Amino acid sequence: MLTFDRVSRRRGSRDILSDITFAALPGRVTGLMLDGSGAHRARTGRAHLRWIARSAGIGNVRVEEALDLVGLTAAANKRVKTYSLGMGRRLGRAAALLADPEALVLDEPVNGLDPEDIRWVRTLLRERADNGRTVLLSSHLLGELATIVDDAVVIHGGRIVANGTLPAVVGGHRDLEDAFFALTGERGAR
């Protein structure tokens, strides 16, 4: 479980989070509505993961497992600067999965992915939650979140305006997008 208790953050004079409290529960996918792997571009994908693994006391066998899990084994010896956006996202997922964490936190996990990778991410997240792991995602892709999450937290103006199961947050609205705009007072068109 991930618990956020009275979290506040500012960027300059703007409140990003203001006294936020909620929990992401084991066995549930929680969406938070509010990218790159961080790899040095001259390193290979494998070297990047080995560097992360070494700093966490994780062996190279797990690096190879993570590369295989995300489908990067064939590109593991290529420099990160040659990776497509999707490959960079896969490398980021491999890094997140290296330690096989009980809690997985992902920001915009399907941004820039092709349909095959999107389905792979959905399946991975669902399997982790179904196995009792905690999954927390943040995304602005509300339609995509609605296909993945069990629970939703909507933050507007630094404050939680909705927190509950997906059906409870959607309420009487047509979908999550309509609920979001109703809850935040935004119009959704420019």
N, C-alpha and C positions, 0 to 999 in steps of 0.2 A: 504494500500500500504506500502511496505517496500522499502525504498530508501537507497542505499549505495553510499555515496559520498566521493570519494577520500580516501578509506580505505586502509591502509597499515599495515602489520604485519610482524614481523620477528621472527624466531625461531633460536636462536643462531646467526650465521652469514648468515643464509639462509633467503631470502625473500619468505614468504609464499603468501602474497598479496602485490601488489605494485600499489598504486593509483587506486584502483578498484572503478568503478562507474557503477551502474545499478539499475533498479527498478524491484521489483516483484509486479505485478499489481493485484488489486482485480478482482475476477472472472476468474483468470488464474492460472494454476499450472506451476510454474517456476522451472526448474531443474538446479542445480548448480553442475558442474562436477569438481571436484578437485581431543562407542555404549553402554547394560545395562541402567538401569533405574536410577542408583544412589542411590538406596534404601539400607538402612542398612540391611544386610543379616539376622540379628536376628529378625527384625520386621516382622509382617504380612503385606501382601499387603494392607489390609484395614487400618492398623495403619499408614503405610507409607503415604497413600493418605490423611488420616485425618490430619497428621502432616503438609503436604503441604497445605491442604485446610485451616487449622487454621491460618497458617502464612499469607495467602492471604485474610482472612476474608470470606472464603467460607464455607457454612454449610455442615453438614454431609449428607444431602439429595442429594446434588450434587455428593458427593463421591460415594454413592450407584448408582446413575445414570451412573457415569463414569465407575464403575466396570461392570455394566450391559452392557453398550455400547461396551466395549472391550471383553466381555465374560469371565470375571474373578470372577463373583459373587460366584461361587461354590468353588473357591480356595482362596477367600479373607482372610480367617482366617488361611491360611498356611503361614509358615515362608518363606520369600523371598529366603532363601538359598536352599529351596526345589524346587523352580521354574525351569522349563526348560528354555532354551534360548528364545523360543517363548513366554512363559508366562512372562518372564522378559521384553520382548519387549512390550507386551500388557500392563504391568504395567506402563512402560514409556509413552506409548500413553495415558493411562488413566490420568496420571499426566499432560501431555501436554494439555489435553482436559478439565481439571477441570474447568477452568475459561471460557470455551466456547469462546476462543479468536477470534478476528477478523482476526488475522494473525497467521498462524501455520507454524513453522519452524521445519523441521525434518531432521536428519542426518541418512542416510542409513536406511530408514524406512522399507524395506523388507528384510534386511540382516538376514539370519538364520531362515526365516519363512517358514512354509509349504504352499502348494498351496492355501489352504482355507484362511489362514491369509493374503497371498499376495493379493488375490482377495478382501478381506475385506478392506485392506488398500487402494487399488486402488479406490474402491467405495467410501470410506470415503473422500478421497482427491478430487475426482471428484465432489461429492455432495457439499463439502464446497466451492469449486471454483464456481460451478454453482449457489450457493446461494450468490455470491458476496464477499466471503471471500478470503483472500490472502493466498496462499500456496507456501512455498519455501522449496524445498528438495535439499539435497546434496547427491550424490551417485557416486560410481564408477561402478555400474551395468548399463552400458549404454543401453543394450537391454531393461531392465526393465524401465529405464527412458523414453525411446522412446514410451512405451505403456501408460505412464501417463501424460507427460508434454505437455503443449501448447507452452511454450517458453523455450529456453535453453541458458545458459551462460557457455562458456568453458574458463577455466583459465589454463594457462600454464606458468611456470616460474614466477608466481606471477602476471601475466598480463592477461587481457581479450583478447582472440584471436578470439572469436565469441560471439555474443549476438543478439538474435532475436527469431522469431517464429521457431518452430522445423523444418518446411520445409525449411526455409531460412538458418538455420544453417547446415542442412543436404546437402542442395544445390544439386549438381549433383552426390553426392556420393550414394552408395547403401543403406546405413543406417547410424544411428548416430555413431556407432562404427567406421566405415570407415571414416566418417567426422572428428571424434575426432582425429584419428591417422594422417590424412592428415593435420589438422589444427595445431597439436602440433609437427609434425615432428617425432613422435615416430613410431617405426616399429610394435609394438604390438606382437612381438614374442621374446622369450628369448632362 
